[in-house]
């Protein structure tokens, strides 16, 4: 309940207090459960005062929530006010009891134009039956806005008098008013239909449908007439669904979703089978929205035999409403090899709910072959179907190359570290490079999930005499990560095989996929950058080290600068200098500016270095004091040869002043 101070209160305080009260009131329980506030007299006095219109409007809003019949006279007095009439009506529309109805009816004869239209609308919202005679009179008002408002209000109120007057008026009112009269008729008919008086409703719908109503109202009346007739409305529904007129077809689709009963379902199914191909997907969606299980055979048939577009639509419907009974059709569709249908059908199989679906899929898997077995492997793997893993594992040795491929991919998605030896065995068995690559991908995925647990079984790869196999082992160790994996890869840098050395350095330079969390790689990288066996190794390690410095969030700015300084003597090529510049330009530390100005002395990278100086020194949050920033910017102004960069430095320098 709101609390307002009583007058006298300085007028400048009213609006803030009332606004705050409104927010509190809007967050409170519904009006019907809230008694009239004890501050209602204060709100009424504010409405009646000469306070600013905004203050009085807020009071009206509050009275809409807390007002009672006591507030009606004050609110009614505002109905002739151009500024406040709408706010007063908001309250009057909400206040229960006959007093508000009476006030609105009394204002009807006293107002004209827009204000009268507003009162008519409010009477319609309140559904005041005593206003019907006065509103019927205004159906003949020379002002089309008034007549139209009266027609809609009569439709809202409903009843035999209102509907009778509207039906009679439909043919004789001016064209400008006829849409509103037709709407009023349809509103009356809707109330009758929902009240179970379908016969009376049908007569009104029929009048609008056959009368001189605008097309949209005729279509709305057609919908209502079909619904009012029930099963007897099915022929009229079919008439709409077979019409070449887009509006009639659209209203037919809408009504097909609403009309209950077996006959309606059968009619839509018949039209689905007979309609032109371009209309069938829309009819199928309407059929699906009926939520009638009797429609499922037709939906399944569409998925099997329809046009490509219809089949795709049907698969989407099955995905949302299918069950175990739809599994065979989805499997058949997925295995057909269509580029669009296959992923859609697989997705539907994966998403079908229920343990019975899992049991069905599992029972089919050992009996399946070829493309269907591929699909079942993919689906059961994605569903994590209990009991499917042994069958998937066994399928990795299947004579069918497609089945073997699906099984290996599935193992990559669901297998754990305990299956790494099996993957290594499979790789040794594979002869085709494509199949070897699939096993490699699966193995790396498993190592990435398993982490340190994957390292021991990978020793079999590292001990291999085959260079490509050992290289895979190094990449797998990187995917697994951890100190033991890092130790093994670091040792491989000094391997007798040059190919293994190359792979080890490349692996360290990108170690691991999740670093910089694994910062221990910094030391071996630095060692290789300083004393690698080949220049290419030194460059790779240097790049990896710079990326480590850039990405490690645990390093504070001063430590980052120190680590950069440590490798500056090793940086020779412009490519690595540019990488170092990109690292320094993100470090908020005076030492970073010094490094950037040092790099700027090299003409090959001076543009990038000076640009980074301007960026870093121009940021107030760079961690540099004003003097340091100004000195760096002045250096750019004095020495930079690129005019655009020099001009930006001058702008930043002026901003500092």
Residue pairs with C-beta under 8 A, 6 or more apart in sequence:
1 28
1 34
1 37
1 38
2 21
2 24
2 25
2 37
2 39
2 62
2 66
3 21
3 39
4 17
4 18
4 21
4 39
4 42
4 43
5 17
5 42
6 42
7 42
7 45
9 17
11 51
11 52
11 55
14 46
14 51
14 55
15 52
15 54
15 55
15 58
18 46
18 55
18 58
18 59
18 62
19 58
21 62
22 58
22 61
22 62
25 62
25 65
25 66
26 65
28 34
28 65
31 64
31 65
31 66
31 94
34 65
34 66
36 66
36 67
36 68
36 70
37 43
37 66
39 66
40 63
40 66
40 67
40 68
40 70
40 71
41 70
43 59
43 62
43 63
43 66
43 67
43 71
44 63
44 70
44 71
44 74
46 55
46 56
46 59
47 56
47 59
47 60
47 63
47 71
47 74
47 75
47 78
47 88
48 74
48 77
49 56
53 83
53 84
56 78
56 84
56 87
57 84
57 87
60 75
60 78
60 84
60 87
60 88
60 90
60 91
61 87
61 90
61 91
63 71
63 75
63 91
63 95
64 90
64 91
64 93
64 94
64 95
65 94
67 75
67 91
67 94
67 95
68 95
68 96
68 97
69 95
69 97
69 99
69 100
71 91
71 95
72 92
72 95
72 99
72 100
72 103
73 103
75 88
75 91
75 92
75 95
75 100
75 103
76 88
76 92
76 103
76 104
76 106
76 107
78 84
78 85
78 87
78 88
79 85
79 88
79 89
79 103
79 104
79 107
79 110
79 111
79 115
79 118
79 119
80 107
80 110
80 111
80 115
81 88
82 115
85 115
85 118
86 118
89 104
89 118
89 119
89 121
89 122
92 100
92 103
92 104
92 122
93 100
93 122
93 125
93 126
100 126
101 123
101 126
101 128
101 130
101 131
104 119
104 122
104 123
104 126
104 128
104 131
105 123
105 128
105 130
105 131
105 134
107 119
108 116
108 119
108 120
108 123
108 131
108 134
109 134
111 119
113 143
113 145
113 146
114 145
116 146
117 145
117 146
117 149
120 135
120 138
120 146
120 149
120 150
120 153
121 149
121 152
121 153
123 131
123 135
123 153
123 157
124 149
124 152
124 153
124 154
124 155
124 156
124 157
125 156
127 156
127 157
127 158
128 157
129 157
129 159
131 153
131 157
132 154
132 157
132 159
132 161
132 162
132 165
133 161
135 150
135 153
135 154
135 157
135 162
136 150
136 154
136 161
136 162
136 165
138 146
138 147
138 149
138 150
139 147
139 150
139 151
139 154
139 165
139 166
139 169
139 173
139 177
139 181
140 147
141 147
141 150
144 174
144 176
144 177
147 173
147 174
147 177
147 180
148 176
148 177
148 179
148 180
148 181
149 180
151 166
151 169
151 173
151 177
151 180
151 181
151 183
151 184
152 180
152 183
152 184
152 187
153 184
154 162
154 163
154 165
154 166
154 184
154 188
155 162
155 166
155 183
155 184
155 185
155 186
155 187
155 188
156 187
158 187
158 188
158 191
158 192
159 188
162 184
162 188
163 185
163 188
163 189
163 192
163 204
166 181
166 184
166 185
166 188
167 185
167 204
167 207
169 181
170 178
170 181
170 182
170 185
170 207
170 208
170 211
170 212
170 213
171 211
171 212
173 181
178 212
178 213
178 214
179 213
179 214
179 216
179 217
182 208
182 211
182 213
182 214
182 217
182 218
182 221
183 217
185 204
185 207
185 208
185 221
186 204
186 205
186 208
186 217
186 220
186 221
186 224
188 204
189 200
189 201
189 202
189 204
189 205
189 208
189 221
189 224
189 228
190 201
190 224
192 198
192 200
192 201
192 204
193 201
193 224
193 227
193 228
198 228
198 229
198 230
199 228
201 224
201 228
202 225
202 228
202 229
205 221
205 222
205 224
205 225
205 228
206 221
206 225
208 217
208 218
208 220
208 221
209 218
209 221
209 222
209 225
213 221
215 247
216 247
219 247
219 248
219 250
219 251
220 251
222 236
222 240
222 248
222 251
222 255
223 251
223 254
223 255
223 258
225 233
225 236
226 233
226 234
226 236
226 237
226 240
226 255
226 259
227 233
227 255
227 258
227 259
229 236
230 259
230 260
230 261
231 261
231 263
231 264
233 259
234 259
234 263
234 264
234 267
237 252
237 255
237 256
237 259
237 264
237 267
238 267
238 270
238 271
239 248
239 252
240 248
240 249
240 251
240 252
240 255
241 249
241 252
241 253
241 256
241 267
241 268
241 271
241 275
241 283
242 271
242 275
243 249
243 252
249 279
253 282
253 283
253 286
256 264
256 267
256 268
256 283
256 286
256 287
256 290
257 286
257 289
257 290
262 292
262 294
264 290
265 287
265 290
265 292
265 294
265 295
268 283
268 286
268 287
268 290
268 295
269 287
269 295
269 298
271 283
272 280
272 283
272 284
272 287
272 298
272 302
273 298
275 283
277 307
277 309
277 310
280 302
280 306
280 307
280 309
280 310
281 309
281 310
281 313
284 299
284 302
284 310
284 313
284 314
284 317
285 313
285 317
287 295
287 298
287 299
288 295
288 299
288 317
288 320
288 321
291 321
296 321
296 325
296 326
299 314
299 317
299 318
300 314
300 318
300 326
300 329
302 310
302 311
302 313
302 314
303 311
303 314
303 315
303 318
303 329
303 330
303 333
304 311
304 329
304 332
304 333
305 311
306 314
308 338
308 340
308 341
311 333
311 338
311 341
312 340
312 341
312 344
315 330
315 333
315 341
315 344
315 345
315 348
316 344
316 348
318 326
318 329
318 330
318 348
319 344
319 347
319 348
319 351
319 352
322 330
322 348
322 352
323 352
323 353
323 354
323 356
323 357
324 352
324 354
324 356
324 357
324 360
326 348
326 352
327 349
327 352
327 357
327 360
327 361
327 364
330 345
330 348
330 349
330 352
331 345
331 349
331 364
331 372
331 375
331 376
333 341
333 342
333 345
334 341
334 342
334 345
334 346
334 349
334 375
335 342
335 370
335 371
335 372
335 374
335 375
336 342
337 371
342 375
345 375
346 375
346 378
346 379
349 361
349 375
349 379
349 383
350 379
350 382
350 383
357 383
358 380
358 383
358 385
358 386
361 376
361 379
361 380
361 383
361 385
361 388
362 380
362 385
362 386
362 387
362 388
362 391
364 372
364 376
365 373
365 376
365 377
365 380
365 388
365 391
366 391
368 376
369 400
369 403
370 400
370 402
370 403
371 402
373 395
373 398
373 400
373 403
373 406
374 402
374 403
374 405
374 406
375 406
377 392
377 395
377 403
377 406
377 407
377 410
378 406
378 409
378 410
379 385
380 388
380 391
380 392
380 410
381 388
381 392
381 409
381 410
381 413
381 414
382 413
384 414
389 414
389 415
392 407
392 410
392 411
392 414
393 407
393 411
393 415
393 419
393 422
395 403
395 404
395 406
395 407
396 404
396 407
396 408
396 411
396 422
396 426
397 404
397 429
398 404
398 407
401 435
404 435
405 435
405 438
408 423
408 426
408 435
408 438
408 439
408 442
409 438
409 441
409 442
411 419
411 422
411 423
411 442
411 446
412 441
412 442
412 443
412 444
412 445
412 446
413 445
415 422
415 423
415 442
415 446
416 446
416 449
416 450
416 453
417 446
417 447
417 450
417 453
417 454
417 457
419 446
420 443
420 446
420 447
420 450
420 454
420 457
420 458
421 457
421 460
423 439
423 442
423 443
423 446
424 443
424 457
424 460
424 461
426 439
427 436
427 439
427 440
427 443
427 469
427 472
430 436
430 439
440 472
440 475
443 472
443 476
444 475
444 476
444 479
445 479
446 454
447 454
447 458
447 476
447 477
447 479
447 480
448 479
448 480
448 513
450 480
451 480
451 481
451 482
452 480
452 481
452 482
452 484
452 485
453 480
454 476
454 479
454 480
455 477
455 480
455 482
455 484
455 485
455 488
458 473
458 476
458 477
458 480
458 485
461 469
461 470
461 472
461 473
461 476
462 470
462 473
462 474
462 477
462 488
462 492
464 470
464 473
467 497
467 499
467 500
470 492
470 497
470 500
470 503
471 499
471 500
471 503
474 488
474 489
474 492
474 500
474 503
474 504
474 507
475 503
475 507
477 485
477 486
477 488
477 489
477 507
478 485
478 489
478 507
478 510
478 511
478 512
478 513
479 512
479 513
480 512
481 511
481 512
481 513
481 514
481 515
481 518
482 518
483 520
485 512
486 511
486 518
486 520
486 521
486 524
489 504
489 507
489 508
489 511
490 504
490 508
490 524
492 500
492 501
492 503
492 504
493 501
493 504
493 505
493 508
493 524
493 528
493 532
493 533
493 537
494 501
494 533
495 501
495 504
501 533
501 534
501 537
502 536
502 537
505 528
505 532
505 537
505 540
505 541
506 540
508 521
508 524
508 525
508 528
508 541
508 544
509 525
509 540
509 541
509 543
509 544
509 547
510 544
511 518
511 521
511 525
511 544
512 518
512 521
515 521
515 548
515 551
516 548
516 551
516 552
516 553
516 554
519 548
519 552
519 554
521 544
521 548
522 545
522 548
522 552
522 563
525 541
525 542
525 544
525 545
525 548
526 541
526 545
526 566
526 567
527 541
528 537
528 538
528 540
528 541
529 538
529 541
529 542
529 545
529 567
529 570
530 538
530 570
531 538
532 538
532 541
538 570
539 573
539 576
542 567
542 570
542 571
542 576
543 576
543 579
545 567
546 564
546 567
546 576
546 579
546 580
546 583
547 579
549 555
549 560
549 563
549 564
549 583
550 582
550 583
550 586
552 560
555 563
557 587
557 588
557 589
557 592
557 623
558 589
558 591
560 583
560 587
560 589
560 592
561 584
561 587
561 589
561 591
561 592
561 595
562 591
564 580
564 583
564 584
564 587
564 592
564 595
565 591
565 595
567 580
568 580
568 595
568 598
571 577
571 580
574 602
574 604
574 605
577 599
577 602
577 604
577 605
578 605
578 608
580 595
580 599
581 596
581 599
581 605
581 608
581 609
581 612
582 608
582 612
584 592
584 595
584 596
584 599
584 612
584 616
585 592
585 596
585 612
585 615
585 616
587 616
588 616
588 619
588 621
588 622
588 623
588 624
589 623
589 624
590 623
590 624
590 628
592 616
593 613
593 616
593 617
593 624
593 628
593 632
596 609
596 610
596 612
596 613
596 616
597 609
597 613
597 632
597 635
599 605
599 606
599 608
599 609
600 606
600 609
600 610
600 613
600 639
600 640
602 609
606 640
606 641
606 642
607 642
607 645
610 636
610 639
610 640
610 642
610 645
610 649
611 645
613 632
613 633
613 635
613 636
613 649
614 633
614 636
614 645
614 648
614 649
614 652
616 622
616 624
616 632
617 624
617 628
617 629
617 630
617 632
617 633
617 636
617 649
617 652
618 629
618 633
618 648
618 652
618 655
622 629
624 632
626 656
629 652
629 656
630 653
630 656
633 649
633 650
633 652
633 653
633 656
634 649
634 653
636 645
636 646
636 649
637 646
637 649
637 650
637 653
640 646
640 649
